Amino acid sequence: MEATLRRLLVSTLAGAGFACRPAPRAGAPPADAGTVVTVYIPAKLADRLMGRLQTVAARHQWVLSVRTDSTALGEADLVIVDSAGALFGRVRPGGAAVQAKAMADAVLP
């Protein structure tokens, strides 16, 4: 009886240990994982777009830097502005231009 109880306890603990292990990730990380993409958005649009920007960055494993200061207009990889009620994105050449273009395509309608 005691041996059966020990086996049951050990198998329960072993099963719990295997259940707590993180699931293996499917495939290797993207080649551009860790790329920093800087985005400028006006403060009034930040709440509206932040969730979409974070979702795209997380999906591609990019580091996202969102700025709302006017200095970022010349430094950001992607500048999003509101032009007559329509969102418009401008990608800065160089740097993370490819990632910024992909982000603009995914975020902007």
Backbone as CSV, one residue per row, in Angstrom:
resi,resn,N_x,N_y,N_z,CA_x,CA_y,CA_z,C_x,C_y,C_z
1,MET,0.814,-1.184,0.000,0.000,0.000,0.000,0.869,1.264,0.000
2,GLU,1.919,1.238,0.832,2.798,2.404,0.924,3.549,2.631,-0.395
3,ALA,3.990,1.569,-1.027,4.704,1.688,-2.307,3.781,2.228,-3.388
4,THR,2.549,1.817,-3.403,1.583,2.314,-4.376,1.337,3.799,-4.174
5,LEU,1.239,4.215,-2.923,1.038,5.617,-2.615,2.245,6.454,-3.059
6,ARG,3.456,5.928,-2.848,4.667,6.643,-3.285,4.692,6.792,-4.810
7,ARG,4.392,5.689,-5.517,4.370,5.760,-6.980,3.353,6.785,-7.470
8,LEU,2.202,6.819,-6.861,1.162,7.771,-7.228,1.630,9.204,-6.971
9,LEU,2.274,9.430,-5.843,2.773,10.763,-5.510,3.872,11.199,-6.478
10,VAL,4.809,10.300,-6.767,5.908,10.627,-7.686,5.375,10.884,-9.092
11,SER,4.457,10.059,-9.561,3.922,10.268,-10.913,3.111,11.555,-10.994
12,THR,2.406,11.914,-9.930,1.651,13.172,-9.911,2.593,14.359,-9.965
13,LEU,3.663,14.326,-9.182,4.645,15.416,-9.192,5.353,15.513,-10.536
14,ALA,5.701,14.385,-11.122,6.354,14.393,-12.426,5.410,14.945,-13.491
15,GLY,4.160,14.555,-13.437,3.180,15.073,-14.398,2.986,16.576,-14.251
16,ALA,2.961,17.044,-13.019,2.825,18.485,-12.792,4.057,19.233,-13.295
17,GLY,5.221,18.633,-13.113,6.457,19.262,-13.595,6.478,19.383,-15.103
18,PHE,6.044,18.368,-15.804,6.009,18.430,-17.269,4.924,19.382,-17.756
19,ALA,3.844,19.493,-17.019,2.755,20.381,-17.424,3.147,21.846,-17.299
20,CYS,4.074,22.154,-16.422,4.476,23.546,-16.195,5.549,24.027,-17.158
21,ARG,6.100,23.133,-17.948,7.129,23.542,-18.895,6.519,24.390,-19.994
22,PRO,7.216,25.444,-20.428,6.667,26.255,-21.510,6.592,25.455,-22.806
23,ALA,5.587,25.752,-23.583,5.411,25.064,-24.862,6.519,25.485,-25.820
24,PRO,7.029,24.569,-26.620,8.064,24.946,-27.582,7.507,25.887,-28.643
25,ARG,8.308,26.840,-29.056,7.885,27.802,-30.079,7.979,27.157,-31.448
26,ALA,7.020,27.456,-32.260,7.012,26.916,-33.617,8.002,27.701,-34.469
27,GLY,9.002,27.021,-34.986,9.946,27.652,-35.900,10.919,28.580,-35.210
28,ALA,11.826,29.091,-35.984,12.840,30.019,-35.496,12.278,31.437,-35.507
29,PRO,12.893,32.333,-34.727,12.428,33.719,-34.748,12.674,34.349,-36.115
30,PRO,11.883,35.358,-36.468,12.077,36.019,-37.757,13.488,36.607,-37.856
31,ALA,13.980,36.735,-39.070,15.331,37.247,-39.289,15.487,38.675,-38.770
32,ASP,14.400,39.444,-38.759,14.489,40.834,-38.316,14.007,41.017,-36.876
33,ALA,13.931,39.925,-36.108,13.513,40.026,-34.712,14.484,40.919,-33.955
34,GLY,13.958,41.775,-33.102,14.791,42.680,-32.327,15.055,44.005,-33.002
35,THR,14.595,44.171,-34.236,14.757,45.439,-34.949,13.943,46.521,-34.244
36,VAL,14.553,47.678,-34.036,13.858,48.792,-33.398,13.148,49.611,-34.468
37,VAL,11.838,49.756,-34.334,11.040,50.558,-35.248,10.498,51.746,-34.457
38,THR,10.900,52.943,-34.854,10.448,54.163,-34.189,9.283,54.745,-34.965
39,VAL,8.194,55.025,-34.255,6.980,55.540,-34.885,6.610,56.861,-34.222
40,TYR,6.324,57.867,-35.040,5.793,59.131,-34.534,4.301,59.141,-34.798
41,ILE,3.525,59.425,-33.764,2.092,59.661,-33.926,1.720,60.862,-33.057
42,PRO,0.815,61.692,-33.553,0.352,62.805,-32.718,-0.293,62.257,-31.442
43,ALA,-0.146,63.001,-30.363,-0.667,62.551,-29.063,-2.152,62.198,-29.121
44,LYS,-2.922,62.937,-29.923,-4.373,62.668,-29.981,-4.698,61.332,-30.648
45,LEU,-3.762,60.769,-31.423,-3.982,59.480,-32.084,-3.363,58.313,-31.317
46,ALA,-2.581,58.603,-30.292,-1.834,57.556,-29.592,-2.754,56.473,-29.032
47,ASP,-3.811,56.851,-28.344,-4.721,55.866,-27.761,-5.390,55.015,-28.837
48,ARG,-5.687,55.618,-29.940,-6.401,54.936,-31.022,-5.533,53.903,-31.747
49,LEU,-4.230,54.184,-31.882,-3.366,53.318,-32.685,-2.415,52.439,-31.878
50,MET,-2.240,52.712,-30.614,-1.223,52.017,-29.826,-1.415,50.502,-29.818
51,GLY,-2.624,50.041,-29.643,-2.882,48.603,-29.614,-2.496,47.922,-30.913
52,ARG,-2.850,48.535,-32.034,-2.511,47.947,-33.346,-1.004,47.930,-33.560
53,LEU,-0.331,49.018,-33.170,1.128,49.074,-33.320,1.800,47.986,-32.487
54,GLN,1.358,47.810,-31.258,1.935,46.791,-30.386,1.690,45.384,-30.917
55,THR,0.509,45.157,-31.469,0.193,43.837,-32.017,1.117,43.484,-33.173
56,VAL,1.316,44.425,-34.088,2.188,44.170,-35.242,3.629,43.970,-34.782
57,ALA,4.094,44.811,-33.863,5.468,44.686,-33.368,5.677,43.345,-32.667
58,ALA,4.720,42.926,-31.869,4.846,41.646,-31.163,4.841,40.470,-32.129
59,ARG,3.991,40.541,-33.143,3.904,39.453,-34.118,5.236,39.235,-34.830
60,HIS,5.943,40.325,-35.101,7.219,40.236,-35.820,8.428,40.257,-34.889
61,GLN,8.192,40.368,-33.593,9.230,40.453,-32.571,10.133,41.670,-32.785
62,TRP,9.515,42.797,-33.133,10.231,44.055,-33.273,10.141,44.815,-31.965
63,VAL,11.153,45.631,-31.704,11.108,46.544,-30.568,10.424,47.816,-31.064
64,LEU,9.406,48.260,-30.354,8.609,49.408,-30.783,8.922,50.615,-29.919
65,SER,9.222,51.721,-30.571,9.430,52.991,-29.883,8.419,53.975,-30.460
66,VAL,7.442,54.359,-29.632,6.408,55.294,-30.083,6.701,56.649,-29.459
67,ARG,6.754,57.668,-30.307,7.044,59.021,-29.838,5.943,59.965,-30.284
68,THR,5.669,60.954,-29.450,4.650,61.941,-29.770,5.227,63.355,-29.797
69,ASP,6.536,63.479,-29.597,7.160,64.805,-29.599,7.499,65.240,-31.017
70,SER,7.506,66.539,-31.240,7.726,67.065,-32.593,9.121,66.770,-33.118
71,THR,10.096,66.531,-32.260,11.448,66.182,-32.696,11.449,64.866,-33.467
72,ALA,10.543,63.982,-33.113,10.482,62.670,-33.749,10.045,62.731,-35.204
73,LEU,9.463,63.837,-35.625,9.020,63.964,-37.026,10.166,63.696,-37.996
74,GLY,11.351,64.141,-37.674,12.491,63.941,-38.568,13.288,62.694,-38.287
75,GLU,13.057,62.055,-37.137,13.869,60.910,-36.737,13.159,59.560,-36.856
76,ALA,11.848,59.548,-36.867,11.094,58.293,-36.819,11.153,57.537,-38.139
77,ASP,11.129,56.202,-38.033,11.090,55.350,-39.226,9.733,55.452,-39.912
78,LEU,8.684,55.645,-39.115,7.326,55.761,-39.637,6.655,56.954,-38.969
79,VAL,6.132,57.866,-39.773,5.405,59.030,-39.271,3.949,58.861,-39.687
80,ILE,3.065,58.851,-38.689,1.637,58.723,-38.964,0.986,60.048,-38.603
81,VAL,0.267,60.622,-39.548,-0.426,61.886,-39.311,-1.873,61.759,-39.772
82,ASP,-2.693,62.661,-39.264,-4.098,62.725,-39.653,-4.225,63.833,-40.684
83,SER,-4.574,63.475,-41.910,-4.714,64.450,-42.988,-6.168,64.500,-43.430
84,ALA,-6.863,65.536,-43.018,-8.271,65.735,-43.357,-9.131,64.535,-42.957
85,GLY,-8.863,63.985,-41.778,-9.654,62.876,-41.278,-9.197,61.504,-41.716
86,ALA,-8.193,61.431,-42.586,-7.654,60.148,-43.031,-6.235,59.984,-42.498
87,LEU,-5.937,58.792,-41.993,-4.595,58.540,-41.485,-3.643,58.304,-42.649
88,PHE,-2.483,58.893,-42.543,-1.496,58.821,-43.606,-0.153,58.456,-42.986
89,GLY,0.561,57.519,-43.586,1.866,57.116,-43.078,2.972,57.457,-44.054
90,ARG,4.089,57.950,-43.506,5.256,58.269,-44.321,6.444,57.505,-43.751
91,VAL,7.115,56.739,-44.593,8.245,55.913,-44.176,9.537,56.644,-44.511
92,ARG,10.428,56.715,-43.509,11.737,57.339,-43.719,12.655,56.314,-44.365
93,PRO,13.346,56.694,-45.457,14.264,55.748,-46.096,15.442,55.409,-45.178
94,GLY,15.958,54.204,-45.317,17.071,53.761,-44.490,16.574,53.191,-43.182
95,GLY,17.488,52.735,-42.368,17.130,52.197,-41.055,16.175,51.026,-41.167
96,ALA,15.058,51.145,-40.512,14.057,50.084,-40.476,12.929,50.366,-41.456
97,ALA,13.284,50.806,-42.661,12.280,51.201,-43.652,11.359,50.047,-44.042
98,VAL,11.915,48.880,-44.226,11.098,47.726,-44.631,10.102,47.378,-43.527
99,GLN,10.570,47.376,-42.281,9.686,47.068,-41.168,8.643,48.173,-40.982
100,ALA,9.056,49.430,-41.153,8.116,50.544,-41.011,7.029,50.476,-42.074
101,LYS,7.388,50.095,-43.284,6.413,49.956,-44.368,5.417,48.841,-44.041
102,ALA,5.942,47.720,-43.555,5.068,46.604,-43.177,4.135,47.008,-42.039
103,MET,4.654,47.795,-41.082,3.825,48.240,-39.976,2.740,49.189,-40.461
104,ALA,3.100,50.105,-41.348,2.114,51.049,-41.891,1.022,50.296,-42.643
105,ASP,1.405,49.312,-43.438,0.418,48.537,-44.190,-0.541,47.786,-43.260
106,ALA,-0.028,47.300,-42.114,-0.852,46.528,-41.195,-1.727,47.416,-40.301
107,VAL,-1.254,48.613,-39.973,-1.946,49.464,-39.007,-2.927,50.430,-39.644
108,LEU,-2.518,50.988,-40.775,-3.351,52.020,-41.406,-4.396,51.397,-42.316
109,PRO,-5.604,51.973,-42.305,-6.670,51.417,-43.145,-6.427,51.648,-44.620
